[in-house]
Amino acid sequence: MQLRQLEYTVAVVDAGSFTEAAKTLHVTQSALSQGVAALERELGADLFVRRRGETSLTAAGEAFTDAARRVLRDVRVARDSVDAIVGIAGGHLDLVVAPAFAAGPLGGVLGRFRTRHPRVSLRIESAEDTASIQEELVKGRAELGFGQLPVDETMQVIRTWTEEIWLVRPPGTSVADGPADLKDHLDAPLVVPRGAADQIRRVWHEAGLEADIAVECAAHELVLPLVLAGAGIAFQPASVGLAAAALGAGAQPLRPSVTWNTALFAPAGMALSPAAQAFVDVVRRG
């Protein structure tokens, strides 16, 4: 079994086909296909179901791909560690985040990290909720995750944040000075990111009401434009509320105060690459 064969297999999964994987890796399709076929013979199992115009994983392929990702990540960590010792700047870091919660805490961290480590490349993937983030980390698709607490015992929490939630209303809405009473807005139509919908429903249920979720967005980035267009109100982190106010929306804190707790975390006991450790150092310095 060769490292290149693991790279071929993961590339086919990520690209969706042998043709696109070959383009991504800058190899011929025949070389890639032969490498995967040789690996399948060695394993004694098919990793892919090959149909015209469609490539999908078998059950054996799913199990093997998760393990292959972890091996490739460990190899990259080893290489980056050697590079760090011999003084070669650079590296790569994969993050997976819940966009509904990431705007405030992560924005400043990412800016400081890029300033201090400009040659480290970043890839930021999104996941709907904390459970999905943990799954991506365990599979080796990323090294660090950011999402809402709590996390399970397989994760190591690196740092936590608490951020106040603001009410954001369409432009032209009359907004009094000071906080808005939450009870006055419990029957208003809501625009929510999918990752926050369950939390919103729980808060409303505790108040003895059913939340009127008018629009549930798969993409967090759609929430603010929809509120600005008059689709409903939204509850957003204070950092987003301030940005919304600058665009003409009505934005104010809530009474009683509402907060949510988020964290940066990684699989417990996992060795971090130099790039990931540098990111953690930036986070802990604040």
C-alpha positions as CSV (number, residue, x, y, z in Angstrom):
1,M,0.0,0.0,0.0
2,Q,1.4,3.3,-1.1
3,L,0.7,6.8,0.2
4,R,-0.1,7.9,-3.3
5,Q,-2.9,5.3,-3.5
6,L,-4.4,6.8,-0.4
7,E,-4.2,10.3,-2.0
8,Y,-5.9,8.9,-5.1
9,T,-8.7,7.4,-3.2
10,V,-9.5,10.5,-1.1
11,A,-9.2,12.7,-4.2
12,V,-11.8,10.6,-6.1
13,V,-14.2,10.9,-3.1
14,D,-13.7,14.7,-2.8
15,A,-13.9,15.3,-6.6
16,G,-16.8,13.0,-7.2
17,S,-15.2,11.1,-10.2
18,F,-12.0,9.6,-11.4
19,T,-11.8,12.2,-14.2
20,E,-12.0,15.2,-11.9
21,A,-9.7,13.6,-9.3
22,A,-7.0,13.2,-12.0
23,K,-7.3,16.8,-12.9
24,T,-7.0,17.9,-9.3
25,L,-3.9,15.8,-8.7
26,H,-2.4,16.6,-12.2
27,V,-2.0,13.0,-13.2
28,T,-3.5,11.0,-16.0
29,Q,-6.8,9.3,-15.4
30,S,-5.3,5.9,-16.4
31,A,-2.5,6.3,-13.8
32,L,-5.1,7.2,-11.1
33,S,-7.4,4.4,-12.0
34,Q,-4.6,1.8,-12.1
35,G,-3.4,3.0,-8.7
36,V,-6.9,2.6,-7.1
37,A,-7.4,-0.8,-8.8
38,A,-4.1,-2.1,-7.5
39,L,-5.1,-0.9,-4.0
40,E,-8.4,-2.7,-4.3
41,R,-6.7,-5.9,-5.3
42,E,-4.3,-5.6,-2.3
43,L,-7.3,-5.0,0.0
44,G,-9.4,-7.7,-1.5
45,A,-12.4,-5.4,-1.7
46,D,-13.9,-2.8,-4.1
47,L,-13.7,0.7,-2.8
48,F,-15.9,2.2,-5.5
49,V,-19.1,1.4,-7.4
50,R,-18.3,2.5,-10.9
51,R,-21.2,3.3,-13.2
52,R,-21.4,5.4,-16.3
53,G,-21.3,9.0,-15.2
54,E,-21.4,8.1,-11.5
55,T,-18.8,7.0,-8.9
56,S,-19.9,6.1,-5.3
57,L,-18.3,4.5,-2.3
58,T,-18.9,0.9,-1.2
59,A,-19.3,0.2,2.5
60,A,-15.6,-0.9,2.5
61,G,-14.7,2.3,0.7
62,E,-16.4,4.5,3.3
63,A,-14.5,2.7,6.1
64,F,-11.2,2.9,4.2
65,T,-11.6,6.5,3.2
66,D,-12.0,7.7,6.8
67,A,-8.9,5.9,7.8
68,A,-7.0,7.2,4.7
69,R,-7.8,10.8,5.6
70,R,-6.4,10.3,9.1
71,V,-3.2,8.8,7.7
72,L,-2.8,11.6,5.2
73,R,-3.4,14.2,8.0
74,D,-0.8,12.5,10.2
75,V,1.7,12.4,7.4
76,R,1.1,16.1,6.7
77,V,1.6,16.9,10.4
78,A,4.9,15.0,10.4
79,R,6.1,16.9,7.3
80,D,5.1,20.2,8.7
81,S,6.8,19.5,12.0
82,V,10.1,18.8,10.2
83,D,9.6,22.0,8.2
84,A,9.1,23.9,11.4
85,I,12.3,22.6,12.8
86,V,14.4,23.4,9.7
87,G,12.8,26.9,9.5
88,I,10.6,26.5,6.4
89,A,7.7,28.9,6.8
90,G,4.3,27.8,5.6
91,G,1.9,25.0,6.2
92,H,-1.8,24.4,5.8
93,L,-4.7,24.4,8.3
94,D,-8.2,23.0,7.8
95,L,-11.0,24.5,10.0
96,V,-14.6,23.4,10.2
97,V,-17.1,25.9,11.7
98,A,-20.8,26.5,12.3
99,P,-21.3,29.8,10.4
100,A,-24.3,30.8,12.6
101,F,-22.0,31.2,15.6
102,A,-18.6,32.1,14.0
103,A,-18.9,35.7,12.9
104,G,-17.9,37.4,16.1
105,P,-15.2,35.3,17.9
106,L,-13.4,33.9,14.8
107,G,-13.2,37.1,12.7
108,G,-10.6,38.8,14.8
109,V,-8.7,35.6,15.4
110,L,-8.4,34.8,11.7
111,G,-7.2,38.3,11.0
112,R,-4.5,38.1,13.7
113,F,-3.4,34.7,12.6
114,R,-3.0,35.7,9.0
115,T,-1.0,38.8,10.0
116,R,1.4,36.7,12.1
117,H,1.5,33.7,9.7
118,P,0.9,35.0,6.2
119,R,2.3,31.9,4.5
120,V,0.0,29.4,6.2
121,S,-2.9,28.6,3.9
122,L,-6.3,28.2,5.4
123,R,-9.4,26.2,4.3
124,I,-12.6,26.9,6.2
125,E,-15.5,24.5,5.7
126,S,-18.9,24.9,7.2
127,A,-21.1,22.4,9.1
128,E,-24.6,22.8,10.3
129,D,-24.1,22.0,14.0
130,T,-21.6,20.9,16.6
131,A,-22.3,17.2,16.1
132,S,-21.4,17.5,12.4
133,I,-18.3,19.4,13.2
134,Q,-17.2,16.7,15.6
135,E,-17.8,14.1,13.0
136,E,-15.6,16.0,10.5
137,L,-12.8,16.2,13.0
138,V,-12.9,12.5,13.9
139,K,-12.8,11.6,10.2
140,G,-9.7,13.8,9.8
141,R,-11.2,16.3,7.4
142,A,-10.1,19.1,9.6
143,E,-7.9,19.7,12.7
144,L,-9.9,22.3,14.6
145,G,-13.6,23.0,14.9
146,F,-15.6,26.0,16.1
147,G,-19.2,25.7,17.2
148,Q,-21.7,25.9,20.0
149,L,-21.2,24.2,23.3
150,P,-21.6,21.6,24.6
151,V,-19.2,19.1,22.9
152,D,-18.8,15.5,23.8
153,E,-16.0,13.8,25.8
154,T,-14.0,12.9,22.6
155,M,-13.2,16.6,22.1
156,Q,-10.7,18.9,23.9
157,V,-12.0,22.4,24.4
158,I,-9.3,24.9,23.6
159,R,-11.1,28.2,24.4
160,T,-14.7,29.3,25.0
161,W,-16.5,32.5,24.2
162,T,-19.8,34.0,25.4
163,E,-21.5,36.5,23.1
164,E,-24.6,38.6,23.6
165,I,-27.5,38.1,21.2
166,W,-29.1,41.1,19.6
167,L,-32.5,41.6,17.9
168,V,-32.2,42.7,14.3
169,R,-35.2,44.2,12.5
170,P,-35.8,45.5,8.9
171,P,-34.9,49.1,8.0
172,G,-37.5,51.6,8.9
173,T,-38.5,49.9,12.1
174,S,-38.9,52.2,15.0
175,V,-36.2,51.3,17.6
176,A,-36.3,52.7,21.1
177,D,-33.1,53.5,23.0
178,G,-31.9,50.6,25.2
179,P,-32.6,46.9,25.1
180,A,-35.6,45.4,23.4
181,D,-38.0,43.3,25.5
182,L,-37.8,39.7,24.3
183,K,-41.4,39.1,25.3
184,D,-42.6,41.7,22.9
185,H,-41.1,39.8,19.9
186,L,-42.0,36.2,20.6
187,D,-44.8,36.1,18.0
188,A,-42.8,37.9,15.2
189,P,-41.9,36.0,12.0
190,L,-38.3,34.9,12.3
191,V,-35.4,34.5,9.8
192,V,-33.0,31.9,11.3
193,P,-29.9,30.0,10.2
194,R,-30.5,26.3,10.2
195,G,-27.9,25.7,12.9
196,A,-29.7,28.0,15.3
197,A,-33.2,26.9,14.6
198,D,-33.4,24.2,17.4
199,Q,-32.1,26.6,20.0
200,I,-34.7,29.3,19.0
201,R,-37.4,26.7,19.2
202,R,-36.2,25.6,22.7
203,V,-36.2,29.2,24.0
204,W,-39.7,29.8,22.7
205,H,-40.9,26.5,24.0
206,E,-39.6,27.4,27.5
207,A,-41.7,30.6,27.2
208,G,-44.8,28.4,26.4
209,L,-44.9,29.5,22.8
210,E,-44.2,28.1,19.4
211,A,-41.6,30.0,17.3
212,D,-42.9,31.5,14.0
213,I,-39.9,30.6,11.8
214,A,-40.8,32.3,8.6
215,V,-37.5,31.5,6.8
216,E,-34.9,28.8,7.8
217,C,-31.7,29.5,5.8
218,A,-29.2,26.8,4.9
219,A,-26.6,29.5,4.5
220,H,-26.0,31.8,7.4
221,E,-25.0,34.6,5.1
222,L,-28.6,34.9,3.8
223,V,-30.1,35.9,7.2
224,L,-29.0,39.5,7.2
225,P,-29.9,40.2,3.6
226,L,-33.4,38.7,4.1
227,V,-34.0,40.8,7.2
228,L,-32.8,43.9,5.3
229,A,-35.4,43.0,2.6
230,G,-38.2,42.8,5.2
231,A,-38.6,39.0,5.4
232,G,-38.7,39.0,9.2
233,I,-36.6,39.7,12.3
234,A,-33.5,37.8,13.4
235,F,-31.5,37.2,16.6
236,Q,-27.9,37.5,15.8
237,P,-24.5,37.9,17.7
238,A,-23.8,41.5,18.8
239,S,-21.0,41.8,16.2
240,V,-23.6,41.0,13.4
241,G,-26.1,43.4,15.0
242,L,-23.6,46.3,14.8
243,A,-22.9,45.5,11.2
244,A,-26.7,45.4,10.5
245,A,-27.2,48.8,12.1
246,A,-24.6,50.2,9.8
247,L,-26.6,49.0,6.9
248,G,-29.8,50.6,8.2
249,A,-31.4,47.8,10.1
250,G,-32.8,48.3,13.6
251,A,-30.5,46.5,16.0
252,Q,-30.4,46.4,19.8
253,P,-29.6,44.1,22.7
254,L,-32.3,42.1,24.5
255,R,-33.9,42.3,27.9
256,P,-33.4,39.9,29.6
257,S,-30.0,39.4,28.2
258,V,-29.6,36.4,25.9
259,T,-26.1,34.8,25.3
260,W,-24.7,31.8,23.6
261,N,-21.6,29.9,24.4
262,T,-19.2,28.8,21.7
263,A,-15.8,27.1,21.6
264,L,-12.7,26.2,19.6
265,F,-12.0,22.4,20.0
266,A,-10.1,19.5,18.6
267,P,-10.2,15.7,19.0
268,A,-8.8,14.8,22.5
269,G,-5.3,13.4,22.3
270,M,-4.7,14.3,18.6
271,A,-1.3,15.8,17.7
272,L,-1.7,19.2,16.1
273,S,0.3,20.3,13.1
274,P,2.6,23.3,13.6
275,A,0.0,25.5,11.7
276,A,-2.8,24.3,14.0
277,Q,-0.7,24.8,17.1
278,A,0.2,28.3,15.9
279,F,-3.6,29.0,15.5
280,V,-4.2,27.7,19.0
281,D,-1.5,30.0,20.3
282,V,-3.1,33.0,18.7
283,V,-6.5,32.1,20.2
284,R,-5.1,31.7,23.7
285,R,-3.3,35.0,23.6
286,G,-6.5,36.7,22.7
